Every structure is written in C-alpha cells, then in structure tokens.
Amino acid sequence: MADARSENTVDRPSFLAGLGRRWRWIAAGTLAGLLACAVFLIAVPPRYAGVATALLDPPPGVDSGGGAAPVDGADAGALILSTDIAGAAIARLSLDANPEFRGEAASDAGVVDAFLSRLTIARSQRSRTVAITFVSRDPELAARGANTVAELAMQSVNEARARAARAQQARLAEKIADAEGRAADADAKVEAFRAQSASQPEGGPAAGADMSADLNAKLSGARAAEAAASGKADMLRRLERDGRLADAPASVADDALRRLLDQRAALRAEIAEASKTLLPLHPRMKDLASQLAGLDAAVRDSADRTARADEAEARQAGAEADRLEATLAERAKAAAAPAAAASLQSLEAKAKAAHDDLASYQQMAREARAAAEADGARILARAEPPKAPIFPKAGPTLLAGGSAGLILSALAAAGAALVVRGRKSSLPSAPVEPETLKVAPPPTVAELDSAQAPAPPLRAAPPPGALDAAAGLVETLRRMKAKDNLVVLVAGDRTGQALAIALEAARSFAAERDAVFVDLGETQDWLADILYREAPDEPAVVGLSDLIAGRAGYGAVIQRDLSSSLDVVLPGASGGGGRVEEALTAFAAAYPAVVLHASNWRVAWARAAAAFADLVVIVAPAARVEAAREAAEAALGDACPTFLPFAVRAAARTAEPVG
C-alpha cells in the first residue's frame, strides 16, 4: 500500500520546489526567445507604408448637368492598379535602377509586377475617398510612391473628365445652333403674320385675338411654372432616395438646404481628419458621428420641406393653367376665333417652344463648361514618410518571442521536475539480484577531473575550522555543489551523534529538491518512528539489507518522512551485510540529493559508500574531531578526496530530532 501510494502520488510542494529551482531554465529560455526575435528584427529588412488619400469622384451636380460620370470604386481600383499608371510611376520614381525592385525581377514586366505587388488601395464605404498605400524598405520612397500614384491617378481622371466635357459641349453646340435657327424662323413667321394682320380694325375680332394671345401666354407660363416646380420636386426626391443630396444643383436646393449641405461636408472632412488618429469607438469619434447623424436628418427634413413646397407650387401653377384653359375654352365657345388669330397663336406657341429649347440647351452648355473647368479629382492628404515600419514590428515580435520562450522553457522545467520526481518509480521494483544488476564501478577522481575539465573541481577547500551546526553544513554543501546531483556521507566516530545531523541536513535538502536519506548499518531505535506506515503497530520495516538480499524491491524499502517530503531507507533487519554498491548507484541516479548516514565510518557499508560520496562529513566531539577526521581521511582518502569535520558541542549531545 505504501509502495503504490508513493509511486502514484505527485508531491505538489516538491514539484513546485523543483520548478522554482529551475528558474534559470525559464529565464534562459525567455532570453533566448528575445534574442532570436532581436536577431530576426536585425536580419529582416523593415517595410514602411506610405498612405495618400485622394478624391476621384466629380464635384456635386456634374453628372446631372451632362458632364463626366462619377468614378466608382471598381473604376478607381482598375485605374490605379493599371499597368499604365504603374509604368508612369516607375519612370517618375526611377525604380528601374532601384535594387529593391530590379533585384526581384530581371525584366521590365517583372519590375511592374513588383511595383504593383507593393501597391494597394482601399475604398471607403461611407465616402468617396480612396486610400492609396505603397510599401517599400525606404520610408521616403514609400511616401513618394503613394503620392506619385495619387498624382497620376488624379491627372488621368481629370483628363478623362475634360475629354468627356469637351465632347458634351460639342454636342450641345450643335443642338444650340439648331434651336437658334428654329427660334429665329418661328419669330420671323410670327412677325410676318402680324404684319399681314395689322390692317384689321381695333376691337372686334382683333381685340378678342389679342386677349386670347394674352391668355395663351399666361397659360404657357403657368404650364412652364408647373413643369419647373414638378421637375425640382422630382429631382429632390430622386437625390434624397439615392442618398446624393450633396449633388443637388443650386437651382434645386434653396439657401437653407445648401447651408446644411455645406455644414455636413465640413463635418465629414473633420471626421476624416480625426479618423487618422482616433479609433471609431473613441468618444470624439462617437460625438462627431452623432453630429453627422443629426445633420443628415436635418438635411433630409429640409429637402423634404423644399420638395413639398415645390410640389405645392406645381399644383398651384397647374390649377392656374386649368383655369386659363377653361377661360379660353369658354371664350372659344362664346365667339368663334378668327382663323388668323388661331394661326397667330399657333405660330407664337411654336416660337415660344423653340425659345424654351434654346434656353434649356444653353443652360446645359453652361453647366458642362463649369464641369470642364472644375477639378473632379484631387488629393485630400499627401503621404508623409512613416517613422515606424509596418513589418516587422519590434514590440509585438519581441513579445511573441519572449512569450514563446517563456512557455517552452516553463514546460521543459516542469517536465524535468516531473521526470526527476518520477525517477523513483523507474527504479526496478523486483528485488536486486547481484547477477542481474550490473553497475559499473564509480569513476575515479582522475577520471572525473578529465571528464569535467571546464567545470570547477569538487576539491574546493572546506571553510576553515570545524562545522558545529547542521545549517552551516547544508550551506557549505550548497556552495560546493549547488546545481549538480549531490551525494554526501555523514559518518560518526562510534558516538551515535551523526544521525540527528544527517537527518536534519537531509530534511533541509528535501525542502528544495528530491532527496533520500539512506541509513547504513547500526542506528538508533527512534529512527523508525519518523516514517509513515499504514499500520502504526507494524513490527519491522524492510530496509537496505532486505533490498540487497532480494527479499524486497525499491518501492518497498523507500519510506516517507512524516515531517517532510524526504524519502527514507532504513538499514533493514540484518544491516551491514552484502554488497551495497548497486543500490547506492541506483539512488544516486534517481535523486538529486542523497544523504548517507553511518554511525561508524569504519564499517564495511560506510567504506563502500565513501567511493560514491562527493563529500564525507566526520561527526565527533569537539575535543577529538580533528583526530577523527585525520584517521578517516587516512583510511578512506583514496575513495573520497574531500572530508569535513563536524564538531558536536556538549549541548547538542542531548538534542534528539522530533519525529
């Protein structure tokens, strides 16, 4: 039961202590990740991005007046990413001789492809702006590249608009000439007819004809007013439905609506400027968005009021026209109009229609001329040389590398702590048979010195004078061998005083690493009371002699200290007999700290253990501790080169460890 419990249970304090002892692994792994990222940042050339913002759409009212059509997002992207723009930009920037672009491709087509691969555009969903981004290793070149592409695109759009406006002007000029001819011909016919009718006396039919002419003129004016008001209202409704109230011409929008549109344009420009430095969820951006929503609602309300006013005016003009038509009908019924008056009215109506067509064509020509003179495309914000690269970014790269190094090194440290803790379970569970367990003899001091030449030798001189406290002994052992596995033999000089010192040192090591206490030979009776046993009245505890004789396995002989996480191995029923070298080799391989105790350094197991120990501590009364150390060093000096004396004071003789 104790064997199964010790093999299947992970001691959390011991695991955390083992993890804490390996903090240098974690620090080294984190530093390695940071250094790798630093090397990556130094080795990889940085990339800078220059961003220019351009407006490629025509100004408001151009499409409705017969000028150039607006440039949508697809047309803008195709125009900017065309090979013509790319070739012109490459020639203007002299990129043919630039190693950054010429090195990626040997042909001119390859240079164009490399240039286009560095060029991207982004069309705003809520505005008519286009963001042009150009990436280069040189920040100055990145800014100049974006500005050059924006200038070429603006020039191309303006030239296309100018050509379309000139073609529209030519067509309108032909229509104006034709309308002028028709109007002049109609006026001549009216004048000729009036000249023929001048001999008629005043009053009678002539007076009725004049009055009818006045009524027809008023009727034509009323119908024209109705058509104009209805057309304005329809245009406002259409622009409002399409979300293009900003494109409303001055003839349609009243002063109040125009002021609101100007305020909205100014607010959108302010939002575009603020969005360069602020995120959409910033309070300032939210406030500007709220103001824009309010202006949009006010614009819609004003447009709706204007449209309703125009519709009311159209209805009023229509009613007036209906009234005039009724009056004319009544006059026609009351007295038959002369044929001459009817002919004159017809000629005057034709002349007026011809003049209306002429005025309409002339208005369209003026708007087309204004569109040709205005710049439909312009650069809103020129690119500035960027100060920070877009790739690689130092902060995120170092953070990612340091985090990866920290995680990997922490996992490695945790795995090492678990492996060290699990070494006990990897020991053979069957009893040790001398014929089956063949362990190579421990290396000599000369072999250790030759194999570990770069490391400082273990022959560091002990501190002057004899030790007289277990804490001082532990601190001395830590200084002499802080990182590697430690095997120390604490032996008495027939006094029985070494047990408490060895047990206290072992418990100190167990607080910071996995440790085992192995008692060699005769010991004091109270030692068994410190062990954890399933049955408190269990008679005898198997130990090292049972392991060597084959009566028990490692899992059975290794017990747990009640006061700490220390593993304890007692000498057994017949302690002191048999070859102990194989068992000591297994313990030294499985535990980072092995503390061996012998009441008398002269016994056989103590002499054999001295060959495995990094240090032999001789415990004796202060009066003869030096003599005991010299005698032990003379007898065991060939097995272990380092001996430390430990003087037991009179007060320490009566102290017993608390189990």
C-alpha angles and dihedrals in degrees: 000000000000089000093054092045094052093046098048100039123085111212102225097197090048091048093050090046090052090049091050091051089058095055088120089064090055093045092047092048092049091047090048091053091049092048091049090052091046090053089048091051091050096044099044114073110237121244122219127198125212116198125198124181120214136178109221099172124096120254120268116290099021097107092048093049096054100262129121121326119247120268109238127203096267092049091047092050093047091047096049094043094046120121090237092061090042093051093048092048092048091052093047093047094041092232093155089083096037110111091211091066103022090050092059094052135020098207133062090246088055090052089052091049091048090050093050091047088060093047123084134167132204122198116208114234095212101039140036095248128117122208112213115199125190122185125207141149089242113068092207091052091047091056094043091048093054092045092047093051090048092050093048092047091048091049092049093049093048092048091051091049092049091051092049091047092050091050090049091050091052092052092047091049090058091048091048092052091050092047092049090053093049092047093049091048091049091048091050091052092050092049092048092050091048090051090054091049096047093094093064114107120252117260121025116062095349093056090048090049091051092050091048089050090053091049091049090050091051089046091052090048092050092049090047091050090048092050093046094049092044091048092051092049092047092049092050091048091049094047091047091050091049092045092241103118088132087068093058110126121235091252090063104036118068123220095268093052092046092052091051091049091051090050091050092049090051091048092050090052089051090050091049091051093047093047089066091071106017132066120234091253094054112119091238091052091048091051092049091047090051091050090049091051090051092050091048090054091047091049091051092048092049092047090049091051092048091048091050090050091050091048090051090049090050091050091049092049090047091052090050091050091049089051092050091048090051090050091050090048091051092049090049089053093045095053130005109244116234117255089242092057090050091049091049092050090050092050092047092049091051091048092050092048089051091051091048091053090049092050091049093051092046091052091050090049091053092050092047090050091051090049091052092052095047122081109240094186126048140157112256098185127011120218118257123206104271118238098203126047122240090218131063100017110202098211100049092039094053091043092052093046094046092047092049092048091047093050095045094045091046090052090048091049091048091048091049091050091051092046092051090047091049095051090092091061090049091062113104110274095202121083115277114260116195090217095052101039108066112178122180114242115261115272119258123247091254091054091049091050092050093045094047101038097140093049121078111263121251091235091093108147115253118243113280116271130021123299117244104179133058091226090057090049092052092048091049091051091049092053094047096047112009102156110024127070113285129214115182129176116210107193132176131215099238089294104104089224097114097073098075092044094049092046093050092049091048092051090051091054091046090060091064106026142007107287138175129202114211119190115208117205130323116017141162121285097238093065092084090058092069092064129096111240130176091223114037091206093053103141109221133008117224114235148166096313090054090051092051092045092051096244094118141019131234093265091057099047096046109086132179125245113238093219100047145003090274119133113222131201116191123206094250135224096310101028120185100037130107135022111309099181097094094052093046090051091054093048092049090052095047102044131052089214125035119180114192122195130198124173089211123028090208096070120103097248091051091051090050092046092053089070090060097042125098089202136016117210115199112205117200140136113290092248094063105018094111092049091049092049092049091049092048092046091050091051100038102024093109091056099045124015099200123070128172126193119224115197117210112212123212092255091055094057094075096042115105126186117254110240 
